Amino acid sequence: MKKFEFSLVESEVKIVLEALCELESRMSKICETSNDEDEIADIGNDLIEVRLLLDPLREKAIEKYGENIVNFSREAL
């Protein structure tokens, strides 16, 4: 398997994490609510791949930047 590497600053990591979390949420909801077994299987397989990317990325980001890196709230402090 070929490897693709690049570096991101904190704000970019936050954007990627938020997008992956949103994608995971939407895919999970489809799997929970769909009546189409083929759709559930296809989305479910993709959901596994998203989680395999998201989980270690989230863990490393929290280690480096702290818990606030996964706070995606738009509310004013």
trRosetta pair geometry for C-beta under 8 A, 3 or more apart (Angstrom, degrees):
i j d omega theta_ij theta_ji phi_ij phi_ji
8 12 3.9 -132 -167 95 105 122
8 13 4.9 138 110 -58 127 76
8 16 6.8 -51 -137 -5 172 137
9 12 5.2 90 54 11 67 106
9 13 7.3 -128 101 -8 32 91
10 13 5.6 -55 -148 33 32 113
10 14 6.5 34 154 -21 65 104
10 65 5.4 131 -131 -108 110 138
10 69 7.0 -110 -162 -111 92 106
11 14 5.6 -50 -151 33 33 115
11 15 6.7 36 151 -20 63 102
12 15 5.6 -49 -150 33 36 113
12 16 6.5 34 153 -16 66 104
13 16 5.8 -57 -149 39 32 110
13 17 6.1 32 153 -19 66 109
13 57 7.8 -169 -158 176 94 100
13 61 5.2 168 162 -119 130 121
13 65 7.1 166 84 -14 143 150
13 69 6.6 -23 111 -162 114 122
14 17 5.7 -54 -144 38 29 112
14 18 6.2 30 157 -20 64 107
14 61 7.9 148 -74 -170 55 140
14 69 5.7 -131 -90 -160 88 71
14 72 7.6 160 -179 -96 94 80
15 18 5.9 -55 -147 36 28 110
15 19 6.4 26 156 -17 63 108
16 19 5.8 -57 -148 38 29 110
16 20 6.3 25 156 -15 65 109
16 57 7.2 -94 119 169 117 145
17 20 5.9 -59 -145 40 29 108
17 21 6.1 30 156 -20 65 108
17 54 7.5 108 -137 -145 65 85
17 57 6.6 -166 -93 126 87 113
17 58 6.1 112 -135 -94 114 76
17 61 6.1 -85 -68 34 141 173
17 69 6.7 79 26 149 165 92
17 70 6.1 -103 152 -103 142 73
17 72 7.9 -152 105 -69 97 114
18 21 5.7 -55 -145 37 29 111
18 22 6.3 29 155 -18 64 107
18 72 4.7 129 -113 -114 109 132
19 22 5.8 -55 -148 37 29 111
19 23 6.3 30 153 -18 64 107
20 23 5.6 -53 -145 38 33 112
20 24 6.2 36 154 -21 65 105
20 50 6.3 169 -161 -171 89 96
20 53 6.6 -129 -137 103 139 108
20 54 4.5 174 149 -97 131 106
20 57 7.1 70 44 72 168 144
21 24 5.6 -51 -146 36 30 113
21 25 6.3 33 153 -21 63 106
21 54 6.9 133 -71 -148 58 135
21 70 7.6 123 -63 -152 149 92
21 72 7.0 -159 67 -23 147 151
22 25 5.7 -54 -149 35 30 114
22 26 6.4 27 155 -16 65 106
23 26 5.9 -56 -147 38 30 108
23 27 6.2 26 158 -15 66 110
23 50 5.7 -144 112 -140 115 145
24 27 6.0 -60 -145 41 27 108
24 28 6.0 29 157 -21 64 111
24 47 6.7 99 -137 -147 66 84
24 50 5.2 -175 -84 128 83 131
24 51 6.4 99 -122 -74 122 76
24 54 5.9 -27 -55 -23 138 169
25 28 5.8 -56 -144 36 26 112
25 29 6.4 27 156 -20 62 107
26 29 5.8 -55 -150 34 30 112
26 30 6.6 32 152 -20 63 103
27 30 5.7 -51 -152 32 34 113
27 31 6.5 32 151 -17 65 105
27 43 5.2 -176 -156 179 87 101
27 44 8.0 156 165 -83 104 32
27 46 6.3 -129 -137 95 143 102
27 47 4.3 177 134 -88 132 100
27 50 6.5 140 28 21 157 153
28 31 5.7 -55 -151 37 33 111
28 32 6.3 28 153 -17 66 109
28 47 6.3 120 -69 -138 64 138
29 32 5.7 -59 -146 40 31 110
29 33 6.0 -1 166 4 68 118
30 33 6.5 -76 -137 49 22 91
30 34 5.3 25 174 -33 68 118
30 39 6.8 -107 165 149 113 110
30 40 7.5 -172 131 -100 84 58
30 43 4.9 -84 100 169 131 169
31 34 6.6 -37 -113 23 18 110
31 40 5.3 98 -133 -142 67 81
31 43 5.6 -152 -64 101 87 116
31 44 5.2 102 -111 -79 127 86
31 47 6.4 -41 -35 -22 141 159
34 39 4.9 -120 179 94 155 125
34 40 5.2 -170 79 -64 124 88
34 43 7.5 123 0 29 154 143
36 39 3.8 57 93 13 116 114
36 40 6.5 168 90 -15 61 83
37 40 5.5 -53 -145 37 33 113
37 41 6.3 34 156 -20 66 105
38 41 5.7 -54 -148 36 31 111
38 42 6.3 27 156 -15 65 108
39 42 5.9 -57 -145 40 30 108
39 43 5.9 18 163 -7 67 113
40 43 6.2 -59 -136 47 23 102
40 44 5.5 30 160 -27 62 117
41 44 5.7 -56 -138 38 21 115
41 45 6.5 24 160 -20 59 104
42 45 6.1 -57 -155 31 26 108
42 46 6.7 18 152 -10 62 108
43 46 5.6 -59 -151 42 35 110
43 47 6.0 43 149 -29 68 105
44 47 5.3 -49 -144 31 31 117
44 48 6.8 39 154 -23 61 97
45 48 5.8 -47 -157 26 34 113
45 49 7.0 31 147 -14 62 103
46 49 5.6 -54 -156 36 39 113
46 50 6.4 42 148 -21 70 103
47 50 5.5 -50 -146 34 35 113
47 51 6.3 32 155 -16 66 105
48 51 5.9 -59 -150 39 29 108
48 52 6.3 32 152 -22 65 106
49 52 5.6 -52 -147 33 32 114
49 53 6.7 25 154 -12 63 105
50 53 5.9 -63 -157 40 32 107
50 54 5.7 23 154 -16 70 116
51 54 5.5 -55 -128 44 33 108
51 55 5.6 35 174 -27 70 108
52 55 6.8 -36 -125 26 18 108
52 56 7.8 2 173 4 47 104
53 56 7.5 -85 -169 43 23 91
53 57 6.1 12 156 -13 64 125
54 57 5.7 -74 -147 44 28 111
54 58 5.8 28 163 -23 71 110
55 58 5.9 -55 -145 34 24 110
55 59 6.4 23 157 -17 61 109
56 59 5.4 -53 -144 38 36 115
56 60 6.1 33 159 -16 69 106
57 60 6.1 -58 -146 40 27 106
57 61 6.1 27 156 -20 64 111
58 61 5.8 -59 -145 38 27 111
58 62 6.3 26 158 -18 64 107
58 70 6.2 48 -149 -85 100 130
59 62 6.0 -57 -149 35 26 108
59 63 6.5 29 152 -20 62 107
60 63 5.6 -53 -150 34 33 115
60 64 6.3 20 157 -11 67 111
61 64 6.0 -63 -145 43 29 103
61 65 5.6 -25 176 28 70 113
61 69 4.7 -153 149 131 107 152
61 70 7.2 119 100 -52 123 90
62 65 6.9 -72 -116 59 20 74
62 66 6.7 -25 -161 157 56 10
62 67 5.9 32 -142 -89 101 46
62 69 6.0 -149 -86 50 52 121
62 70 6.5 -19 -78 -13 101 117
64 69 7.8 54 73 -48 82 159
65 68 7.1 -101 137 66 95 82
65 69 4.1 90 90 -60 126 128
66 69 6.3 135 72 -15 55 94
67 70 6.5 -66 -174 40 54 96
67 71 7.1 60 134 -33 75 103
68 71 4.9 -46 -152 18 54 121
